[in-house]
Amino acid sequence: MEITTIDMFLAYFEKIREGTNRIIQVIPKDKMEWTYKSGKFTVADIIRHIAAIERNVFAELALGKIACYKGCGKELADGYEGVLLYFNEMHQQSLSAFKSLSNEDLDKKITTLSGTETKISSFLRALIIHEIHHCGALCIYLNLLDIKTPSIFGLTEQQVIQKCNN
């Protein structure tokens, strides 16, 4: 997807976030600190990570500022409600930052944390890819817990098979 306007990006990003929120809604409160293996992200860590990277790396660099990611631990937000509040607040702050960009800003170049120079439009596309990647991780975590996951972006596999066989 080529991002040519801020409005296009924001609309698409909100659709992606809707899918993320559908996944988060099925996480049991008592599983937020669950992980499949010691030393790996917990469910809550993944949610905090999505929020912290969005706000403290993508929004900051898109505005021409310095990235300030410091991890995704409990010190950012703890407990089910606290994690969701943090997730939503970071998103609102990021949206405010992104809305301040002009369409012309999308062609400006920034330097990513890895030292790569890229257009802001390409960088924002990477934000969407990052979120989708972690949505997939959340789905795997939930599947390991035998929790049915919702369709993220449309029909489930079974719905596609059913439609194709009618």
Protein Blocks (a to p, Z undefined) as FASTA:
>chain_A
ZZfbfklmmmmmmmmmmmmmmmmmmpcfklmmgcfbehiacfklmmmmmmmmmmmmmmmm
mnopacfbebjcfklogcjklmmmmmmmmmmmmmmmmmmpcfklmmpccddfkopacdfk
lmmmmmmmmmmmmmmmmmmmmmmnopacddfklccfklmmmmmmZZ
